[in-house]
Amino acid sequence: MRVTPFLLLIVIAVLGFDAAVTGQQPVATPPPWAYPINTPGGPAAPQDDGTPKRVPGTDVALTLTQLRDLFNAPDWRPESHPPAPEVVLRGRRPDVRACGYCHYPSGQGRPENSGLAGLPAAYIVQQMADFKSGARKSSEPKMGPPNAMIAVAKAATDAEVKAAAEYFASFPFKPWIKVVETKTVPKTRVAGMYIPIEGGGTEPIGQRILEMPEDVARAELRDSGSGFIAYVPEGSLKRGQALVTTGGGKAVQCGVCHGADLRGIGPVPGIAGRSPSYVARQLFDLKNGSRKGPWSDLMKAAVASLTLGDMVDIAAYTASRVP
């Protein structure tokens, strides 16, 4: 079934969620848990002594200098993905960093950016156009990855965008995130993403999602074989299921546009199993008006009545589903 953005707009209108009702004041403060900004005064990055680093399950060895090269995406497991185009593995100096550096050559991504594997190529191309035009930006202007995407989108050629989009769309997103309901979480600091403070103890989770690496050392080496844990409030999965599957009296059911299995329809992206930090950020950006563009109108009415707690619940539930 081929579903166009125009058809989806008609579906939403028929269900009574006209985009005209969404005019409202932007939400004032982005939730810090969804918009990580590096903690000042954190530990200094170790110096490269030339010793090759290794991760389990591969014979690849890389030095810290290689691991920090934005134009040389660490590809620990080249057998796990199709041959990648130059823009994914190397980018183009000086302005187009390798797509695979942040998103990994596997396209699995990290909490501070996004997983690209399995997204529709047309969707990826449109998002790059929105970054380039200024239609898409972050509600937190100090957050690094969205600003990096804007810079890359402005510098990349249409051919580079097309090559990267078709590559990431050519293979599926894999289960990557373990969702755990809890009352308490480790105290953390930000190093690109949230990581536990060694010996820092725990604190109440409150109304937030805390997504962090399963193995911090492997994540710091950008190991595409080591995934993430998302701690979510107790009861959020059940509440999120109700919102996602029925709309909860606040929004259209997510499956109308994203598919009954939340794996996407046509150019509309799948949201099952994706980073809950990322999903919550996008819901907030759409409601806040920071994320616009031709296809964003589809979401305006869907997020208009959502509270921050609703966003937490929706992101927790969608992350728990099989991608």
Backbone as CSV, one residue per row, in Angstrom:
resi,resn,N_x,N_y,N_z,CA_x,CA_y,CA_z,C_x,C_y,C_z
1,MET,0.852,-1.198,0.000,0.000,0.000,0.000,0.883,1.243,0.000
2,ARG,0.656,2.121,-0.971,1.445,3.344,-1.040,0.654,4.474,-0.387
3,VAL,1.224,5.027,0.693,0.532,6.081,1.432,1.321,7.368,1.294
4,THR,0.691,8.404,0.757,1.360,9.685,0.573,1.081,10.593,1.752
5,PRO,1.957,11.584,1.989,1.685,12.557,3.045,0.326,13.230,2.877
6,PHE,-0.087,13.468,1.620,-1.379,14.109,1.390,-2.519,13.227,1.888
7,LEU,-2.436,11.920,1.595,-3.473,11.004,2.044,-3.530,10.951,3.564
8,LEU,-2.375,10.966,4.214,-2.353,10.917,5.668,-2.961,12.176,6.277
9,LEU,-2.742,13.311,5.629,-3.371,14.537,6.111,-4.888,14.422,6.052
10,ILE,-5.401,13.785,4.988,-6.841,13.593,4.873,-7.343,12.697,5.990
11,VAL,-6.587,11.617,6.281,-6.984,10.699,7.341,-7.099,11.425,8.673
12,ILE,-6.111,12.251,8.988,-6.137,12.977,10.255,-7.322,13.937,10.303
13,ALA,-7.580,14.627,9.193,-8.693,15.566,9.167,-10.023,14.847,9.380
14,VAL,-10.170,13.683,8.738,-11.406,12.920,8.880,-11.628,12.513,10.329
15,LEU,-10.529,12.203,11.030,-10.646,11.796,12.416,-10.861,12.979,13.359
16,GLY,-10.873,14.167,12.802,-11.233,15.313,13.628,-10.055,16.015,14.267
17,PHE,-8.845,15.788,13.750,-7.673,16.420,14.349,-7.099,17.404,13.338
18,ASP,-7.859,18.423,13.039,-7.456,19.419,12.062,-6.245,20.180,12.568
19,ALA,-5.252,20.357,11.695,-4.026,21.044,12.102,-4.282,22.482,12.530
20,ALA,-5.442,23.013,12.162,-5.724,24.404,12.524,-5.886,24.597,14.021
21,VAL,-6.148,23.508,14.762,-6.361,23.672,16.195,-5.061,23.706,16.970
22,THR,-3.927,23.603,16.290,-2.677,23.403,17.013,-1.938,24.688,17.329
23,GLY,-2.453,25.841,16.948,-1.743,27.068,17.268,-1.704,27.294,18.773
24,GLN,-0.509,27.289,19.344,-0.380,27.479,20.775,1.032,27.981,21.076
25,GLN,1.246,28.427,22.292,2.533,28.973,22.664,3.577,27.863,22.754
26,PRO,4.821,28.126,22.334,5.869,27.129,22.474,6.073,26.749,23.938
27,VAL,6.481,25.507,24.164,6.826,25.064,25.504,8.146,25.714,25.869
28,ALA,8.240,26.239,27.093,9.360,27.119,27.437,10.704,26.398,27.528
29,THR,10.778,25.313,28.294,12.079,24.731,28.615,12.181,23.294,28.132
30,PRO,13.127,22.995,27.250,13.317,21.608,26.827,13.763,20.751,28.011
31,PRO,13.255,19.541,28.155,13.659,18.690,29.273,15.114,18.258,29.117
32,PRO,15.974,18.530,30.088,17.403,18.229,29.933,17.696,16.764,29.651
33,TRP,16.873,15.853,30.170,17.142,14.432,29.954,17.038,14.044,28.482
34,ALA,16.285,14.801,27.701,16.138,14.493,26.281,17.121,15.254,25.407
35,TYR,17.760,16.288,25.972,18.660,17.158,25.207,20.012,17.231,25.929
36,PRO,20.814,16.173,25.867,22.070,16.180,26.625,23.053,17.226,26.115
37,ILE,23.611,17.966,27.054,24.663,18.949,26.767,25.850,18.591,27.644
38,ASN,27.014,18.516,27.060,28.187,18.046,27.800,28.389,18.795,29.112
39,THR,28.677,18.037,30.156,28.886,18.594,31.486,30.234,19.312,31.556
40,PRO,30.264,20.600,31.924,31.558,21.299,32.048,32.411,20.652,33.134
41,GLY,33.710,20.661,32.912,34.630,20.170,33.931,34.682,18.667,34.070
42,GLY,34.195,17.953,33.065,34.279,16.496,33.108,35.708,16.020,32.926
43,PRO,35.935,14.721,33.090,37.291,14.181,32.928,37.855,14.488,31.548
44,ALA,39.129,14.809,31.503,39.783,15.092,30.227,39.874,13.816,29.393
45,ALA,39.752,13.978,28.087,39.884,12.834,27.192,41.303,12.287,27.264
46,PRO,41.459,10.972,27.310,42.800,10.401,27.387,43.618,10.690,26.137
47,GLN,44.914,10.834,26.315,45.823,11.032,25.195,46.021,9.721,24.444
48,ASP,46.243,9.828,23.148,46.478,8.644,22.338,47.953,8.250,22.447
49,ASP,48.196,7.072,23.008,49.580,6.584,23.096,49.920,5.643,21.951
50,GLY,49.003,5.553,20.980,49.251,4.714,19.816,48.846,3.265,19.984
51,THR,48.373,2.895,21.168,47.976,1.509,21.399,46.637,1.236,20.716
52,PRO,46.574,0.200,19.879,45.296,-0.116,19.222,44.240,-0.553,20.245
53,LYS,43.036,-0.069,20.066,41.908,-0.458,20.910,41.134,-1.583,20.226
54,ARG,40.514,-2.440,21.041,39.744,-3.556,20.499,38.425,-3.687,21.239
55,VAL,37.450,-4.296,20.567,36.159,-4.597,21.180,35.847,-6.065,20.906
56,PRO,34.982,-6.675,21.715,34.686,-8.097,21.541,34.049,-8.412,20.187
57,GLY,34.385,-9.587,19.662,33.700,-10.106,18.481,34.209,-9.623,17.147
58,THR,35.374,-8.969,17.121,35.929,-8.501,15.860,37.455,-8.426,15.967
59,ASP,38.120,-8.589,14.840,39.581,-8.482,14.799,40.045,-7.072,14.462
60,VAL,39.115,-6.161,14.208,39.475,-4.778,13.878,40.147,-4.135,15.079
61,ALA,41.188,-3.343,14.834,41.886,-2.592,15.880,42.030,-1.147,15.422
62,LEU,41.708,-0.205,16.311,41.752,1.209,15.972,42.401,1.996,17.100
63,THR,43.196,2.987,16.757,43.784,3.857,17.771,42.790,4.946,18.158
64,LEU,43.058,5.634,19.250,42.180,6.725,19.666,42.124,7.827,18.609
65,THR,43.253,8.083,17.945,43.266,9.095,16.884,42.309,8.706,15.764
66,GLN,42.326,7.444,15.374,41.395,6.981,14.351,39.951,7.076,14.838
67,LEU,39.724,6.752,16.089,38.375,6.769,16.644,37.812,8.176,16.760
68,ARG,38.665,9.169,16.775,38.220,10.551,16.928,38.165,11.309,15.610
69,ASP,38.439,10.634,14.518,38.467,11.266,13.204,37.057,11.308,12.630
70,LEU,36.473,12.491,12.530,35.101,12.639,12.045,34.959,12.275,10.582
71,PHE,36.063,12.105,9.887,36.041,11.746,8.469,36.561,10.320,8.255
72,ASN,36.429,9.508,9.283,36.841,8.104,9.204,35.979,7.327,10.200
73,ALA,34.766,7.009,9.805,33.819,6.376,10.722,34.363,5.048,11.236
74,PRO,34.442,4.861,12.554,34.908,3.577,13.091,33.994,2.443,12.627
75,ASP,34.550,1.533,11.866,33.754,0.436,11.306,34.258,-0.879,11.894
76,TRP,33.833,-1.143,13.122,34.305,-2.330,13.835,33.828,-3.623,13.177
77,ARG,32.692,-3.589,12.543,32.073,-4.820,12.035,31.621,-4.625,10.582
78,PRO,32.568,-4.512,9.645,32.194,-4.238,8.252,31.344,-5.336,7.622
79,GLU,31.410,-6.551,8.201,30.614,-7.650,7.655,29.136,-7.540,8.038
80,SER,28.803,-6.623,8.944,27.430,-6.549,9.455,26.529,-5.627,8.641
81,HIS,27.063,-5.011,7.602,26.269,-4.093,6.788,26.720,-4.174,5.345
82,PRO,25.901,-3.717,4.394,26.301,-3.716,2.984,27.481,-2.769,2.753
83,PRO,28.159,-2.888,1.606,29.212,-1.916,1.272,28.643,-0.500,1.329
84,ALA,29.345,0.358,2.051,28.817,1.706,2.289,29.434,2.716,1.339
85,PRO,28.658,3.728,0.930,29.216,4.780,0.071,30.224,5.630,0.828
86,GLU,31.021,6.337,0.071,32.095,7.145,0.637,31.568,8.156,1.655
87,VAL,30.418,8.761,1.397,29.907,9.779,2.308,29.562,9.180,3.668
88,VAL,29.229,7.905,3.713,28.912,7.261,4.984,30.175,6.940,5.770
89,LEU,31.196,6.436,5.091,32.414,6.016,5.794,33.450,7.119,5.937
90,ARG,33.503,8.030,4.981,34.568,9.047,5.009,34.050,10.483,4.992
91,GLY,32.868,10.686,4.438,32.401,12.049,4.291,33.202,12.778,3.237
92,ARG,33.274,14.084,3.385,34.054,14.894,2.441,34.567,16.115,3.181
93,ARG,35.869,16.216,3.298,36.454,17.362,3.987,36.228,18.629,3.190
94,PRO,36.039,19.787,3.824,36.167,19.978,5.271,34.833,19.978,6.041
95,ASP,33.701,19.887,5.332,32.434,20.195,5.999,31.456,19.028,6.127
96,VAL,31.636,17.975,5.350,30.676,16.870,5.372,31.303,15.702,6.131
97,ARG,31.074,15.668,7.441,31.629,14.571,8.229,30.950,13.257,7.838
98,ALA,31.627,12.161,8.091,31.098,10.846,7.737,29.789,10.579,8.465
99,CYS,28.758,10.223,7.719,27.458,9.915,8.345,27.615,8.815,9.384
100,GLY,28.458,7.821,9.070,28.621,6.676,9.944,29.377,6.971,11.216
101,TYR,29.974,8.158,11.317,30.684,8.464,12.562,29.683,8.609,13.706
102,CYS,28.647,9.386,13.496,27.645,9.590,14.549,26.594,8.485,14.562
103,HIS,26.129,8.104,13.373,25.020,7.159,13.278,25.493,5.711,13.188
104,TYR,26.817,5.510,13.115,27.449,4.202,12.937,27.226,3.699,11.500
105,PRO,28.208,2.988,10.939,28.007,2.393,9.614,26.818,1.440,9.572
106,SER,26.467,0.874,10.730,25.307,-0.010,10.823,23.991,0.747,10.844
107,GLY,24.055,2.075,11.008,22.851,2.892,11.055,22.076,2.785,12.349
108,GLN,22.639,2.155,13.387,21.894,1.946,14.630,21.788,3.217,15.468
109,GLY,22.759,4.119,15.364,22.680,5.396,16.042,22.849,5.318,17.545
110,ARG,22.748,6.491,18.182,22.941,6.631,19.625,21.865,7.557,20.183
111,PRO,21.715,7.620,21.513,20.645,8.450,22.077,20.728,9.928,21.698
112,GLU,21.943,10.438,21.499,22.075,11.864,21.203,21.826,12.192,19.727
113,ASN,21.725,11.159,18.873,21.375,11.432,17.473,20.178,10.572,17.081
114,SER,20.324,9.699,16.126,19.181,8.869,15.732,19.665,7.625,15.005
115,GLY,18.828,6.596,15.021,19.081,5.418,14.205,18.505,5.644,12.819
116,LEU,19.314,5.427,11.783,18.866,5.660,10.406,18.530,4.384,9.659
117,ALA,19.029,3.249,10.118,18.798,1.997,9.410,17.304,1.735,9.277
118,GLY,16.893,1.357,8.075,15.499,0.998,7.851,14.540,2.146,7.669
119,LEU,14.997,3.383,7.778,14.101,4.517,7.514,13.901,4.665,6.010
120,PRO,12.741,5.147,5.568,12.522,5.347,4.130,13.519,6.359,3.564
121,ALA,14.061,6.058,2.398,15.031,6.968,1.787,14.419,8.349,1.562
122,ALA,13.157,8.392,1.126,12.503,9.683,0.882,12.393,10.495,2.167
123,TYR,12.168,9.814,3.282,12.079,10.512,4.570,13.434,11.120,4.936
124,ILE,14.507,10.355,4.780,15.841,10.857,5.110,16.180,12.067,4.243
125,VAL,15.892,11.964,2.944,16.168,13.080,2.031,15.403,14.327,2.463
126,GLN,14.136,14.165,2.843,13.334,15.324,3.263,13.872,15.947,4.540
127,GLN,14.318,15.127,5.487,14.856,15.679,6.729,16.133,16.472,6.470
128,MET,16.969,15.973,5.572,18.172,16.731,5.219,17.800,18.071,4.579
129,ALA,16.773,18.064,3.749,16.316,19.318,3.143,15.785,20.272,4.203
130,ASP,15.090,19.721,5.205,14.554,20.575,6.271,15.667,21.147,7.145
131,PHE,16.684,20.340,7.436,17.842,20.863,8.166,18.500,21.997,7.359
132,LYS,18.641,21.761,6.071,19.315,22.736,5.203,18.548,24.046,5.117
133,SER,17.221,23.965,5.034,16.406,25.169,4.861,16.186,25.931,6.161
134,GLY,16.482,25.289,7.296,16.212,25.904,8.585,14.861,25.529,9.158
135,ALA,14.109,24.696,8.427,12.794,24.285,8.920,12.903,23.361,10.118
136,ARG,13.993,22.593,10.174,14.175,21.668,11.294,15.390,22.076,12.106
137,LYS,15.180,22.315,13.372,16.257,22.595,14.306,15.858,22.081,15.677
138,SER,16.705,22.283,16.657,16.443,21.750,17.991,15.837,22.819,18.895
139,SER,14.990,22.375,19.828,14.462,23.291,20.845,15.548,23.718,21.820
140,GLU,16.650,22.978,21.861,17.799,23.325,22.700,18.960,23.725,21.780
141,PRO,19.155,25.027,21.561,20.161,25.475,20.594,21.586,25.102,20.957
142,LYS,21.831,24.718,22.225,23.192,24.359,22.631,23.514,22.886,22.405
143,MET,22.535,22.098,21.973,22.780,20.682,21.763,23.571,20.482,20.479
144,GLY,24.691,19.763,20.573,25.624,19.649,19.466,25.148,18.888,18.253
145,PRO,24.612,17.660,18.381,24.278,16.877,17.186,23.314,17.547,16.216
146,PRO,22.224,18.200,16.671,21.368,18.867,15.682,22.097,19.979,14.928
147,ASN,22.963,20.706,15.619,23.730,21.751,14.938,24.691,21.154,13.921
148,ALA,25.267,19.993,14.261,26.151,19.311,13.314,25.372,18.880,12.076
149,MET,24.133,18.404,12.279,23.316,17.990,11.139,22.983,19.167,10.233
150,ILE,22.728,20.314,10.825,22.434,21.495,10.016,23.642,21.852,9.156
151,ALA,24.835,21.812,9.740,26.054,22.139,9.000,26.302,21.142,7.875
152,VAL,26.125,19.851,8.164,26.339,18.823,7.140,25.314,18.971,6.020
153,ALA,24.062,19.203,6.378,23.014,19.323,5.369,23.265,20.496,4.427
154,LYS,23.803,21.574,4.958,24.085,22.741,4.120,25.250,22.496,3.172
155,ALA,26.176,21.621,3.572,27.377,21.392,2.767,27.257,20.197,1.820
156,ALA,26.395,19.251,2.119,26.302,18.025,1.327,25.642,18.281,-0.025
157,THR,26.078,17.537,-1.020,25.451,17.619,-2.335,24.212,16.731,-2.373
158,ASP,23.360,16.966,-3.357,22.172,16.126,-3.520,22.571,14.670,-3.736
159,ALA,23.657,14.449,-4.474,24.102,13.084,-4.744,24.567,12.396,-3.461
160,GLU,25.247,13.132,-2.587,25.698,12.559,-1.322,24.518,12.211,-0.421
161,VAL,23.545,13.109,-0.364,22.346,12.855,0.450,21.615,11.625,-0.071
162,LYS,21.456,11.537,-1.381,20.756,10.412,-1.995,21.482,9.099,-1.722
163,ALA,22.809,9.105,-1.848,23.586,7.890,-1.634,23.460,7.402,-0.190
164,ALA,23.562,8.335,0.761,23.447,7.960,2.172,22.041,7.473,2.495
165,ALA,21.028,8.171,1.976,19.644,7.801,2.259,19.331,6.408,1.722
166,GLU,19.744,6.141,0.502,19.466,4.827,-0.089,20.232,3.727,0.640
167,TYR,21.430,4.034,1.095,22.204,3.045,1.848,21.510,2.678,3.152
168,PHE,21.174,3.656,3.978,20.573,3.363,5.283,19.178,2.748,5.129
169,ALA,18.479,3.086,4.060,17.152,2.520,3.836,17.210,1.068,3.355
170,SER,18.380,0.606,2.950,18.485,-0.701,2.295,18.547,-1.879,3.256
171,PHE,18.664,-1.630,4.559,18.726,-2.733,5.522,17.992,-2.346,6.791
172,PRO,17.512,-3.337,7.543,16.619,-3.037,8.673,17.347,-2.571,9.919
173,PHE,16.602,-1.844,10.733,17.044,-1.485,12.078,16.899,-2.714,12.961
174,LYS,17.879,-2.966,13.812,17.876,-4.161,14.656,17.532,-3.791,16.102
175,PRO,17.004,-4.747,16.872,16.787,-4.478,18.300,18.074,-3.975,18.940
176,TRP,17.980,-2.898,19.709,19.172,-2.149,20.099,19.068,-1.574,21.508
177,ILE,17.819,-1.471,21.987,17.560,-0.758,23.239,16.717,-1.635,24.167
178,LYS,17.193,-1.820,25.378,16.452,-2.554,26.396,15.720,-1.546,27.273
179,VAL,14.388,-1.658,27.356,13.579,-0.727,28.128,13.277,-1.339,29.500
180,VAL,13.585,-0.594,30.556,13.438,-1.091,31.926,12.625,-0.091,32.744
181,GLU,11.498,-0.515,33.279,10.734,0.336,34.194,11.394,0.305,35.573
182,THR,11.497,1.469,36.202,12.201,1.547,37.480,11.766,2.776,38.266
183,LYS,12.060,2.766,39.563,11.825,3.942,40.406,13.091,4.779,40.569
184,THR,14.250,4.125,40.499,15.516,4.830,40.707,16.478,4.528,39.565
185,VAL,17.395,5.453,39.337,18.386,5.321,38.262,19.748,5.770,38.781
186,PRO,20.827,5.373,38.122,22.143,5.874,38.520,22.237,7.386,38.333
187,LYS,22.962,8.044,39.199,23.286,9.449,38.961,24.240,9.514,37.771
188,THR,24.071,10.538,36.956,24.781,10.572,35.681,25.459,11.917,35.419
189,ARG,26.303,11.895,34.415,26.841,13.102,33.820,26.743,12.936,32.304
190,VAL,26.976,14.012,31.566,26.861,13.960,30.114,28.244,13.932,29.486
191,ALA,28.450,12.946,28.641,29.649,12.872,27.811,29.170,12.505,26.405
192,GLY,28.513,13.465,25.755,27.837,13.187,24.498,26.471,12.592,24.750
193,MET,26.410,11.622,25.625,25.169,10.997,26.087,25.258,10.903,27.599
194,TYR,24.190,10.453,28.242,24.241,10.268,29.690,24.995,8.988,30.020
195,ILE,25.946,9.101,30.962,26.665,7.936,31.462,26.674,7.999,32.992
196,PRO,26.731,6.835,33.653,26.707,6.839,35.122,27.948,7.492,35.710
197,ILE,27.767,8.171,36.834,28.893,8.692,37.604,29.431,7.549,38.458
198,GLU,30.684,7.237,38.286,31.275,6.130,39.039,31.183,6.414,40.535
199,GLY,30.546,5.509,41.261,30.379,5.688,42.695,29.382,6.759,43.068
200,GLY,28.559,7.203,42.110,27.656,8.329,42.358,26.351,7.955,43.022
201,GLY,26.057,6.661,43.117,24.809,6.263,43.746,23.629,6.395,42.811
202,THR,22.437,6.456,43.390,21.207,6.505,42.605,20.342,7.685,43.017
203,GLU,19.283,7.924,42.225,18.325,8.982,42.498,16.982,8.594,41.890
204,PRO,15.881,9.209,42.306,14.576,8.894,41.711,14.553,9.242,40.228
205,ILE,13.872,8.421,39.441,13.804,8.708,38.006,12.893,9.883,37.714
206,GLY,11.850,10.077,38.529,10.936,11.175,38.271,10.198,10.986,36.953
207,GLN,9.873,12.086,36.305,9.135,12.051,35.035,10.118,12.264,33.878
208,ARG,10.901,11.243,33.620,11.905,11.357,32.558,12.292,9.970,32.063
209,ILE,13.024,9.957,30.982,13.657,8.760,30.454,15.156,8.963,30.575
210,LEU,15.855,7.956,31.047,17.302,8.042,31.145,17.900,6.905,30.318
211,GLU,18.461,7.271,29.171,19.007,6.298,28.232,20.530,6.338,28.294
212,MET,21.139,5.185,28.460,22.592,5.131,28.614,23.146,3.839,28.038
213,PRO,24.461,3.766,27.828,25.039,2.558,27.232,24.944,1.356,28.165
214,GLU,24.783,0.177,27.563,24.911,-1.048,28.342,26.346,-1.207,28.838
215,ASP,27.291,-0.794,28.010,28.710,-0.884,28.339,29.355,0.453,27.960
216,VAL,29.675,1.264,28.949,30.185,2.617,28.687,31.485,2.575,27.899
217,ALA,32.395,1.686,28.272,33.696,1.624,27.593,33.524,1.316,26.113
218,ARG,32.648,0.398,25.798,32.441,0.043,24.390,31.725,1.174,23.641
219,ALA,30.803,1.854,24.306,30.139,2.988,23.664,31.131,4.111,23.379
220,GLU,32.062,4.330,24.290,33.063,5.374,24.072,33.982,5.038,22.899
221,LEU,34.098,3.752,22.585,34.858,3.320,21.414,33.978,3.242,20.168
222,ARG,32.719,3.651,20.305,31.750,3.671,19.206,31.556,2.277,18.615
223,ASP,31.386,1.308,19.506,31.210,-0.078,19.120,29.767,-0.318,18.688
224,SER,29.567,-0.628,17.425,28.226,-0.841,16.889,27.628,-2.182,17.306
225,GLY,28.347,-2.935,18.137,27.816,-4.187,18.647,27.337,-4.092,20.080
226,SER,27.385,-2.902,20.660,27.005,-2.712,22.057,25.873,-1.696,22.137
227,GLY,24.710,-2.129,22.655,23.524,-1.292,22.625,23.298,-0.459,23.871
228,PHE,22.030,-0.133,24.153,21.688,0.839,25.177,20.553,0.342,26.064
229,ILE,20.490,0.897,27.258,19.407,0.657,28.203,18.638,1.966,28.370
230,ALA,17.325,1.874,28.326,16.487,3.048,28.572,15.676,2.800,29.835
231,TYR,15.986,3.547,30.885,15.211,3.467,32.123,14.011,4.400,32.000
232,VAL,12.829,3.874,32.324,11.591,4.650,32.180,10.784,4.524,33.467
233,PRO,9.881,5.474,33.750,9.103,5.417,34.989,8.189,4.194,35.041
234,GLU,7.952,3.718,36.228,7.032,2.607,36.411,5.632,3.001,35.921
235,GLY,5.015,2.085,35.186,3.684,2.340,34.648,3.672,3.042,33.309
236,SER,4.831,3.499,32.833,4.858,4.275,31.587,4.526,3.415,30.368
237,LEU,4.889,2.141,30.390,4.610,1.297,29.233,3.104,1.098,29.049
238,LYS,2.404,0.870,30.132,0.955,0.683,30.043,0.267,1.973,29.613
239,ARG,0.680,3.092,30.210,0.084,4.375,29.825,0.416,4.697,28.369
240,GLY,1.650,4.428,27.986,2.066,4.695,26.608,1.314,3.842,25.614
241,GLN,1.086,2.589,25.962,0.321,1.713,25.069,-1.068,2.279,24.806
242,ALA,-1.719,2.778,25.853,-3.058,3.351,25.687,-3.021,4.566,24.767
243,LEU,-2.045,5.436,24.947,-1.937,6.622,24.108,-1.632,6.259,22.659
244,VAL,-0.709,5.321,22.460,-0.284,4.947,21.114,-1.400,4.230,20.356
245,THR,-2.110,3.349,21.028,-3.086,2.501,20.331,-4.476,3.107,20.234
246,THR,-4.821,4.030,21.145,-6.163,4.617,21.109,-6.155,6.130,20.975
247,GLY,-5.029,6.754,21.234,-4.966,8.214,21.258,-5.304,8.792,22.617
248,GLY,-5.911,7.986,23.486,-6.209,8.429,24.835,-7.085,9.665,24.909
249,GLY,-7.854,9.920,23.850,-8.692,11.118,23.829,-7.914,12.393,23.571
250,LYS,-6.604,12.266,23.291,-5.762,13.450,23.104,-5.224,13.576,21.686
251,ALA,-5.088,12.455,20.985,-4.431,12.480,19.681,-4.916,11.313,18.846
252,VAL,-4.589,11.351,17.568,-4.859,10.228,16.687,-3.942,9.066,17.055
253,GLN,-4.418,7.848,16.872,-3.586,6.681,17.152,-2.324,6.716,16.273
254,CYS,-1.191,6.392,16.861,0.072,6.451,16.129,0.068,5.532,14.913
255,GLY,-0.655,4.393,15.021,-0.658,3.419,13.942,-1.307,3.909,12.665
256,VAL,-2.130,4.965,12.733,-2.760,5.486,11.522,-1.699,5.899,10.509
257,CYS,-0.637,6.526,10.982,0.430,6.985,10.085,1.652,6.064,10.104
258,HIS,1.989,5.558,11.280,3.232,4.783,11.425,3.030,3.282,11.264
259,GLY,1.794,2.847,11.011,1.511,1.441,10.808,1.086,0.765,12.090
260,ALA,0.257,-0.268,11.945,-0.260,-0.966,13.118,0.855,-1.550,13.967
261,ASP,1.967,-1.938,13.323,3.111,-2.480,14.050,4.149,-1.413,14.370
262,LEU,3.838,-0.153,14.044,4.725,1.001,14.281,6.032,0.899,13.500
263,ARG,6.027,0.147,12.405,7.237,-0.010,11.593,7.217,0.858,10.339
264,GLY,6.263,1.767,10.259,6.229,2.717,9.156,5.319,2.294,8.029
265,ILE,4.849,3.279,7.266,4.048,3.064,6.066,4.555,4.020,4.998
266,GLY,4.949,3.486,3.847,5.419,4.340,2.765,6.553,5.240,3.224
267,PRO,6.419,6.558,3.037,7.493,7.473,3.436,7.487,7.831,4.917
268,VAL,6.480,7.323,5.660,6.382,7.645,7.093,7.298,6.688,7.861
269,PRO,8.165,7.199,8.749,9.172,6.348,9.388,8.587,5.414,10.437
270,GLY,9.250,4.301,10.619,8.938,3.422,11.736,9.439,4.028,13.035
271,ILE,8.708,3.773,14.135,9.134,4.274,15.449,9.305,3.141,16.459
272,ALA,8.995,1.911,16.061,9.142,0.783,16.975,10.616,0.504,17.254
273,GLY,10.949,0.366,18.533,12.298,0.001,18.920,13.327,1.105,18.806
274,ARG,12.905,2.297,18.435,13.856,3.408,18.260,14.144,4.080,19.603
275,SER,15.214,4.862,19.616,15.634,5.540,20.841,14.495,6.361,21.441
276,PRO,14.118,6.097,22.705,13.060,6.903,23.318,13.496,8.337,23.575
277,SER,14.791,8.557,23.809,15.281,9.932,23.955,15.030,10.710,22.675
278,TYR,15.349,10.078,21.544,15.159,10.722,20.251,13.680,10.966,19.982
279,VAL,12.840,9.946,20.207,11.403,10.093,19.949,10.817,11.214,20.801
280,ALA,11.177,11.247,22.083,10.669,12.306,22.960,11.133,13.682,22.477
281,ARG,12.380,13.772,22.021,12.897,15.048,21.496,12.071,15.524,20.313
282,GLN,11.736,14.593,19.427,10.989,14.991,18.231,9.564,15.414,18.587
283,LEU,8.940,14.704,19.515,7.605,15.111,19.955,7.646,16.516,20.545
284,PHE,8.653,16.781,21.357,8.788,18.097,21.988,9.067,19.160,20.925
285,ASP,9.992,18.870,19.999,10.338,19.846,18.960,9.137,20.167,18.079
286,LEU,8.344,19.146,17.766,7.157,19.379,16.941,6.139,20.246,17.674
287,LYS,5.914,19.953,18.942,4.960,20.761,19.712,5.491,22.175,19.925
288,ASN,6.790,22.272,20.123,7.411,23.562,20.400,7.577,24.416,19.142
289,GLY,7.358,23.804,17.968,7.500,24.541,16.719,8.918,24.626,16.204
290,SER,9.857,23.919,16.838,11.246,23.943,16.375,11.447,23.064,15.150
291,ARG,10.622,22.042,15.035,10.706,21.147,13.884,9.514,21.388,12.982
292,LYS,9.802,21.864,11.784,8.761,22.155,10.804,9.090,21.390,9.521
293,GLY,8.572,21.851,8.410,8.815,21.168,7.158,7.540,20.548,6.623
294,PRO,7.545,20.165,5.330,6.324,19.692,4.665,5.629,18.538,5.372
295,TRP,6.368,17.597,5.925,5.741,16.430,6.528,5.445,16.624,8.015
296,SER,5.976,17.657,8.601,5.755,17.886,10.025,4.309,18.262,10.325
297,ASP,3.593,18.787,9.317,2.188,19.121,9.520,1.381,17.888,9.933
298,LEU,1.836,16.714,9.510,1.132,15.490,9.871,1.117,15.275,11.377
299,MET,2.115,15.810,12.070,2.266,15.559,13.501,1.739,16.678,14.380
300,LYS,1.470,17.839,13.811,1.115,18.994,14.642,-0.096,18.725,15.511
301,ALA,-1.158,18.218,14.894,-2.361,17.954,15.665,-2.160,16.803,16.634
302,ALA,-1.328,15.834,16.235,-1.106,14.656,17.078,-0.424,15.014,18.389
303,VAL,0.391,16.065,18.392,1.131,16.418,19.610,0.515,17.594,20.358
304,ALA,-0.494,18.228,19.791,-0.999,19.483,20.332,-1.430,19.378,21.787
305,SER,-2.057,18.273,22.165,-2.601,18.138,23.519,-1.724,17.288,24.433
306,LEU,-0.579,16.866,23.954,0.270,15.996,24.762,1.018,16.784,25.831
307,THR,1.060,16.238,27.036,1.909,16.786,28.092,3.290,16.145,27.993
308,LEU,4.232,16.683,28.753,5.561,16.079,28.772,5.481,14.647,29.295
309,GLY,4.612,14.412,30.273,4.439,13.055,30.778,3.911,12.113,29.712
310,ASP,2.999,12.607,28.866,2.497,11.790,27.762,3.637,11.430,26.806
311,MET,4.512,12.394,26.532,5.635,12.142,25.635,6.557,11.066,26.199
312,VAL,6.804,11.128,27.516,7.613,10.103,28.171,6.975,8.733,27.975
313,ASP,5.675,8.650,28.209,4.979,7.366,28.120,4.974,6.829,26.689
314,ILE,4.708,7.697,25.728,4.691,7.272,24.325,6.066,6.784,23.895
315,ALA,7.111,7.558,24.224,8.468,7.176,23.818,8.907,5.883,24.488
316,ALA,8.524,5.696,25.753,8.866,4.462,26.458,8.215,3.266,25.777
317,TYR,6.931,3.393,25.453,6.222,2.272,24.845,6.751,1.963,23.450
318,THR,6.920,2.974,22.603,7.390,2.700,21.250,8.781,2.082,21.255
319,ALA,9.630,2.504,22.196,10.977,1.922,22.288,10.935,0.452,22.684
320,SER,9.888,0.047,23.385,9.784,-1.332,23.855,9.307,-2.300,22.771
321,ARG,8.845,-1.788,21.638,8.318,-2.643,20.582,9.430,-3.170,19.688
322,VAL,9.156,-4.247,18.986,10.158,-4.857,18.099,10.238,-4.056,16.802
323,PRO,11.425,-3.593,16.434,11.539,-2.782,15.204,11.342,-3.615,13.929
